[in-house]
Amino acid sequence: MRVLIVEDEALAVRKLRKAILAVDPGLEIAGVTDSIQGTVDWLRANPAPDLIFMDVELADGQSFEVFNRIEVNSPVIFVTSYDEFALKAFKVNSVDYLLKPIQKDELEAAIQKFKKSRVANAPLPDLENLLLELQAKLQPREYRTRFLVKQAQRLVSVEVKDIAYFYSDDKMNFFKTFDNRRFLVDYLMDELEAMLDPRRFFRINRSLFVSAESIVKIDDYFGARLILQLKPPMEKEALVSREKVSGFKVWMGK
């Protein structure tokens, strides 16, 4: 069976290719494209692949635009880093997806699901409603650029670019700036996750978001975890939890 990979990050392509062939060596990677137009050109010039792995976000836009430009006659497994809210649309429309960073067991389940539908000669799902719904939900998100916080008896505005990390301490949440000022922030960690640009901050565990600029050193730590040296220094250890290590490495490599 021939597979097309649509992904604009070289590292992600290498990892996905390796994972696909590890799960099923009988699959053939027929092609790799990294843009909307490149994908359209490839599909026009080649026989339809048996399966497409397609990243939602490409360098030149969202991959849904491919379907507006050409009729796609192959089943698609979308690859995405979007949260469950957006992914509900995939489930409702019976379209499969993989959440980054891709886990081997989830990839294997997706391929097995595809094979079963192929044997049963199941019709391709209608993507039209899915695309309309997702294009509405997946518009570029606006993230916080500053926080208004208390300093003594006054309020001050702190730019997000000046913040090194956010952390929990004794059931309260704080952030530290690069010049080592500490401020109490009146949001839950889960609320902060929706506010912070994931290109700037990564949640390494349940109680700590770090910016890439705050990381001085990365070392291995027992339990398949990582330990970070941050600036300004933290009183507690900055540990990347085991389930976050893979995603953290991808994030640091961008």
Buried (B, 14 or more C-beta within 10 A) or exposed (E): BBBBBBBBBEEBBEBBBEBBBEBBEEBEBBBBBBBBBBBBBBBEEEEEBBBBBBBBBBEEEBBBBBBEBEEBEBBBBBBBBBEEEBBEBBEEBEBBBBBBBBBEEBBBBBBEEBBEBEEEEEEEBEBEEBBEBBEEBBEEEEBBEEBEBEEEEEEEEBEBEBBBBBBBEEEEBBBBBBEEBEBEBEBEBEEBBEBBEBEBBBBBBEBBBBBEBBBEEBEEBEEEBBBBBBBBEBEEEBBBBEEBBBBBBBBEEE
